[in-house]
Amino acid sequence: MSAESKNTLSLDQNTLSLGIEFGSTRVKAVLIDDTFAPIASGAYDWENRLIDGYWTYDLEEVWSGLQSAYKNLFEEVKQKYGVNLTRVSSIGFSGMMHGYLSFNKNEELLVPFRTWRNTTTDAASRKLTKLFSFNIPHRWSISHLYQAILNDEPHVQEIDFVTTLAGYVHWKLTGEKVVGVGEAAGMFPIDSETIDFDKNRIDQFNALSEIKALDWTLTEIFPKVLAAGSVAGSLTLEGAKLIDPTGHLMAGIPFCPPEGDAGTGMVATNSVAERTGNVSAGTSVFSMIVLEEPLSNYYEEIDMVTTPTGKPTAMVHCNNFTTDINAWAKLFGELIEALGLSVDKDQLFTTLFEKSLEADSDGGKLVSCNYYSGEPITGLEEGRPLFVQMPDSILSLPNFMRTQIYSALATLKMGMDILISKEDVQVEQLLGHGGFFRTKYVGQKMMADALNVPVTVMETAGEGGPWGMALLASYLVKKEEGQTLESFLGEQVFSIEVPNTLKPSKTGSNDFNEFMKRYTMILDVEKQAVQSLK
């Protein structure tokens, strides 16, 4: 028997599941086997661009990025197993939540993709929040749509379909206009009883005079909502070629509902049951707490979304997290190169993060504000990254890096304080995932100290959303009849996972609280900078 034949027997492609996520800075594909372990991956780095006042990505790069990430995964499978990947048991796609993609009847994009990062929807957000008595964030799809209507944008009359990035990719690959309920919760309020868009609030929206004047209703232009475990279509011939232009990938593979990166993060950390919570920390940061009962009131700082099965979930979302840290790391990397030296990117970040542990207790009295874009939690429509020191400040690398990390955590702290102090939400621990936790211990410790909540990181934390999406795809085909997602994850996926938990330290929490006093003051400077620095 040839070596290739032996390798073929060692990889049963019918047991594999594929998850692909379009994150803010990376398109990543993860292939898992029947033990739910990642066996291959591929990635493509990309960045949003500010064009004509909107943060956006070119849709052509959506497809080139997908093909590049899949090609890398394909090559890894071939190298490890000596076979061409031609099929898997199931596929799922996820993406950065919210945003606005609108198409006409000819399936033509009407305006460039408007991402979650845009905060140009303040008027729409405020009016809808008041109308619904329910917080409607700036980044939600309905805010973008209603703002376009308020702006009298010509494309509004031509709208035939509105969706998210994950919904768009799924549509083009399967022909199905659907989204998972967790993703749908970032478009419009969800009724957790019906697992659908809230009918009463849809009626309220359609009754607005501006909507009555249009040729469509919200129900007609929004995608169908599906819960995790539902069959959401299958890969078409055209779709297979969009993923794998070489033609190896076969059509007919079943798809699970497309989800948002918030939902995949919940799955990746086994945080889909009541009183569980997770925090996804990357370009943006958000914490998700699955509630036992609805909140007593609505808050502009708190989003009400759902798990991939529709359970109500409180979300604290901050637009800005690691972008400023990444920018400084890039600067330090350029200095190293200018000296004729070289350093691995991961080593650079690890070194910078670990140096923060050596900082003075007061962080050298340094302070920064990491806002590259607007931040609704603090009422800012735009961002101006700031770093400030006083004449008696101590500027050192440890103090500088501690300040950068604390700055990233500050806005998340504000939102979490509302849930814990005003609503008495019980948070036993937060399970962390995302790039912020790639350096062991540092990010985990500082987040625990900042939020005064134990933070747990699993060995799979670095896999994040793409792995969570692969698990949702696996759930589609491997769940037992009637088995819940909570049961599937707890009994089959995470049954032997050994978590690593760090509790907050009194000293660390006190240091962070002292930083917050300085941070509160710099927010006033930030607001002035937004007004004066155009």
N, C-alpha and C positions, 0 to 999 in steps of 0.2 A: 504493500500500500504506500502511495506517495506521501510526502510530508504534507502536501496541500490537503490530501484527503483526510489525514489525521486531524489537521487543524479544523477542517470543515466540521468533523464530528464533535470537536470540542466547543463549538459555538452554534447553538440552536437559535437561529435568527427568529424563529416563531415565538420565542419566549422573551424577546427584547422589547423594551419600550423606549421611545425617544421624546425628550423634552427640549424645546428651544425657546429661549427668552430674549426679547429685544429690550435690554436694559438701557439706561441712559448713556453709558459709555462703552458698552460691550454687547455684542450679539453672541450668545453662548449656547451651544448644543451639548446635551449630555445623554449618553446611551447607558441604560441600566439593564442588568440581567434579571433572572428570576429570583435572585436574593435581594434585589433592589439596590445592589451596589453599582456605582458608576464603573464602567469598563472602558469607556472612551469618551473623549470630548473634543470640541473644536470651538474656536472663538474668532471674533472679528471686532476690532476696536473702532469705535466711531464717536463723533462728537456732534452735539447740536450746534446750530449757527443762528446768530441773531440777524435776521433779514427783514428789512422794512418794519422794524419794531416788533417782530414776532420770533420767538425761539422755535426752530423747525429742523426737520431732517428731510432730505430729498428722498422721495419714494423709490427712485432708482437705486439708491444706496441700500434701501431695505432689502431688495432682491440680491444685489451683489454681495451685501454683507451676509445674508442668509446662505448663499451659495458658497462663500468663502469659509464660513464656520462649519457648514456641513462637509465640505471637501476635506477640511482638516480632520474632522471626526472619521470620515470615510478612510482616509489614509492611515489613521492610527489603527482602525480595525484591521485593515489589510496587513499592516506591519506586524500586529500582534498575533493574528489568527490565520493569515495567509489567504483570506477570502475577500471577495467583493461584497459589500453590504447591499443587499437587494430588497430586503423586506424587514419589517419589525411587526410586532403584534399590535402596536397602537402608537399614536403620535399625539402630542399636545403642544400648542403654542401659547406663549404668554408675552406680555409686554408691559412697558411703563404705563401705568393706569391713566385714565382720564383723557384729556385732550379732545381734539376735534378734527375729524376727517369727513368731509361731505362730498357727495357724488350726485351727478345728475342721472337722468334716465338712460344715458348712453354709457354709464359707468365711468364718466370722466371726473377727475378731481376738480372741484370748483375753486378752491383756494388752497395754498400750501398748508401742509399739516401744521396745526397749532398744538403744541405740546402742553403737558401739565405745568411746565415751568412758566408759562405766560400768566401774568397777573393784570392783564388789560381788561378784565371783565368785572371791575368793581361795581359798576352800576347794576349790571345784571345780577350779580351775586347778592347784593343788598336787597334788591326788589324781590327776588325769588325767595330769599330767606324770610322776608316779612310776609310774603304771600302764603308760603307753606307753613310758617312757624316751625321751621326746620332748617338747620344750617346748610346752605348750599355754597360750597367753597368756590373760589375763583377758578380752579383748574378743572372742575367738573364739565363734562360735555354739554350739559344743559346750560351752564353759564356761558360757554363759548357760543352756543347756538343763539341764545337770547340776546347776547351782546351784539352779535351780527345783525339781529333784527332791529335792535335799538339804534344801531349805527346806519340803518337803511342800506346795508350792503347789497349790491345788485344780485349776488349769487343766491340769496335766500329764496327767491321765487323759483329757482331751478332745482332746489333740493329734492332728491328722491330717496337718499339713504344717508344716514349719519351713523358713524361707528367709531371705535377706538383703533389703535394700532394693532392690537391682538385680533380684534374682530375683523379688521381689514385683511390681514394676512390669512386668517382662517377662511374668509370668504373667497379669496382668490385661489386657495388651494383645494377647496371642497365645493364651492358654489353655494354654501349655506350662509345665510345672514343671521348668525347667532352669536351670543356671548354667554359666558358663564355668569352666574348670579353675583359672584364677588366682583367681577369686572363691571357688570351692569350697575352695581352699587356706586361706582365712580362716574356713572353717567347721569343717574336720576335716582331719587329715593326709592327704596325697595320695600315691598310688603312681605315680611318674612313668613306670613301665613300662606300666601299664594305663590311664593317664590317667583315674583314678577314685579314689574314696575308698579308703584303705588297708584292704583286706579283713581282714587279721589284726587290726588295731586295732579295726575295727568289731566283730569277733567278741569281742575282749576287753571292749569296752564292753557289748555285749549280754549277756555272761556275768555282769555285775555283778548282785548280788542285788536291788538297787533297780530294775534294768531288767527283770529277769525277772518282777517283780510287775506290770508294766504290760502293756497290751493291744497294744502296738506295739513294733517294733524300729526301729533307726536307719535301716536301708535303706528301710523303708516310709514314713518321714516326711520324708526328705531328698530334695532335687531330683536329677535326673539330671545328670551331669557331661559337658560337651562341650568339645572343643578349638576354638581359633580356626579359622575357615574352615568350620565345620560349619553347616548350615542348622538354625536353632533355632525355626522356626515362621514364621508370617506374621501381619500385622496384621489383626485381625478388625474387623467393622463396629463393634462396641461399643468396641473399642480405638481405632479412628480417631476416634470421637466424644470419647473421653477426652482425646486429644491436642488435637483441633481441633473444638470444639463447633459451629463454623460450618458444618461438613460439607464443606469443600473437600477435605480429605485423603481419598484413596481407600484402601479396604481392599485386602488382598492383597500388600502390600509385604513382601518377605522380611526376616527378622531374623537377625542374627548372635547368638551366645551373649552373655548379659549378663555384664559383667565388673566387677571392683572398681577403685577409683581407683588402686590400686597397679599393676595390669596395664596400665591405659590410660596411666599415666605412663611405663611401660617402652616402650610403643609410641611415644608422642609424642616420646621421646628416642632412638629407635632403639637401645634397650638390651635386646634379647631374645636376643642371642648370648652364648656363654660368654665370661667375663672382661670383659664390659661391665657398667656400673653406672650407676644414676641416683639422683637424690635429688629427692623431691617435697616442696616446702616451702610450707606454708600454715598452716591452723589447727593441724594436727599436722604432723610431719615424719617421713619415713622414707626410708632409703636401701635400694637393692635391688642385690645383686651376684649375677649369674648364675654359678653355680659350675661348675668343671671336674670336680669330684668331691665327694662328700658330706663334711661336716665330720667330724672325728674324734670329736667329743663333742657333747652338746647343752648349750646355755646358756640360762638364763632370760632373758637380755638379747637373744637372737637368735631370730627366728622363721624357720622353714623353710617357705617358700611356693613358688610356681612362676610361670613365665612364662605367658602366655595359651595356649602350646602344651604346657605341662606340664614344662618344664625346671626342675630344682631351683634355688632361689634363696634366698640368705640375706637376711633383712630385719631392719634395725634400726628399730624403730618407737617414736616418742616421742609421747605423747598431747598434749603441750603444745609449742606453738611460737610462733605470732604473736598469740595471744589477748591477752597482756599488752601487747605493742607496740600492738595495735589500741586497747586500752582507754586507754592514755596518749595516743595520737594523738587519740582522741575528746575527751579532756579538753582538750588544747591547742586543738582546733577550737572547743570551747565558749568558751574564753577569747577567741579571735579574734572570735567572734560577739558576745560580751558587750561588746567594744570597738567594736561597730558596723561591723566589717569582715567580709569574706567571703573564703574561700579554697576552691579546688577540692580535693577529697579527694586526688586523685592528686598534686597539687602539694604538699599538706601532707606526705604520706608521702615524696615525693622529697626535700623540704627536710630533713625529720628524718633520713632515712637519710644524705644527703650531709653533714650536720653531724657525723655520727659519725666521718667521716674526719679531722676536726680535733681529735679527742680527744688528751689526754695519753697517753703510752705506757703508763702504769699505770692509765689510765681514771679518774684522780682517786681511786683506791682505793675506788671505789663497788662494790657487789655487789648482785645481785638474784636471786631465784628465781621463775621464771615459771609456777609450777604452779597452774593453775586447777582441774585435776582430778587424780586419782591418777596416779602414774607408776611402773609396775611395774619399770622398769629400776633405779630407786633405792629400790624397796621401799615406796612410799607409796601407800596406798589412797585418800587424799584430797589435795587441794591447798590451799595457802594462799599466794597471791602475796605476796612480800616484797620490799621495797627497803630496803637498809641502807647507812648512811654513818657513818663515824667522825668524831670532832671535827676531825681533820686532813684529812678528805677534801675534795676540790675538786668542788663541785657546780656543773657547767656543763651547758648543753644538749649540747655534743659528748660530754662524758664520760658524761652520762646515757644518751644514745642508744647509744653504744658498749657500755655495760653491758647495756642491754636486748637488743641483738642478740647479744652474747656469751652472755648467759644463755639465750637461745633455742637456741643451738648446743651448749651444754655437755653436755646429756644424750645427744645424738646422738654427740658425741665419745666418750663412755664406751663406747657400744655398738660403734662402729667400731674402737676400740682393741682390742677382743677379737678381732674378725675378723682384723685385721692382725697383731697381736703374738702371739696364742695359736694361730691357725690358719694363719698365713702366707698368707692370701688375697691374691692379687695384684690390686690396684686401680690400673689404669693411669690412669684418670680417672673422674670422676663427671659425668654430664650433668644439669644442673639445670633444673627447671621449677617453675612455680607462682608465686603472688603475691609471694613473697619476692624474686624476681628481676626484678620489674617496674621497679625503679629500677636502671638499668644500672650495672654495675661494683661497687657497694657490697656487696650481699649475696653476690655471686659471690666477691669478694676475701676477705671475712671468713670465708666457709665454706671456701675453699681454705686460708687460714691456720689455721683451727681444726682441720681434719681432716688437714692436711699432705698434701693430695692435689690435683692439678690439677682445676679445676672448669670445665666447658664449658657454655656457654649458646648455644642456637641462636636464630635470629630468631623461631622458632615457640614459644619457651619460654613466653610468656605465654598461648598457647592451651591448653596443658596437657591434662588428661584428656579433656575433651569432644572435642577434635581427635583425640586418640588413639583414642577410641571411634568417631569417624567413619571413621578409617583402618581399624579392624577391620571395620566394616560394609562399607567399600569392598573390603577383602580378600576378603570372602565372595563378591562377584560379579565381581571383576576379576582374581583370581589365575589364572595359567595352571595347567593340569592338573599336579598334583604339585608345584607351587611352594610352597616353605616361606615362613613369615612373615618369617624373616630375609632371604630373597632378595627378597621383595616390597618390604620396607621399604628395604633397602640399594640395590637396583637401580632401583626405580621411584619411591619417595617421596623419599628423602634423597640421591639421586645428585648433585644440584647444590647441596645445602645447604652453606653456608660457616660452620663453627662458630667461636665466639669462646672461646678457652681462656685462663684465668689460672692461673699456677702459684703455689704458696704462696711467700711471702717469709719469709726467716729472721727478720726483725724482727717481722713480723706474727704468726708462729707463736710466737715467744718471748713477745710481749705476751699472746697468748691463754693460753699455758701458765701465766703468772703469774696471770691471772684465775682459772684453774681451781683454783689453790691456795686462793683466797678462796672460790670456789664450793663446794668440798668442805667447808669449814668451815660455810658457811651452810646446807648440807643438814642438819646436826645441829640448827640452829635451826628449820628447816622441820619436822622431825619432832616437835620439841617443840610447835610452833605447832599442828600437826594434832591433837595430844593435848589441848592446853589451850584452843584457840579453837574452840568448838563452836557 
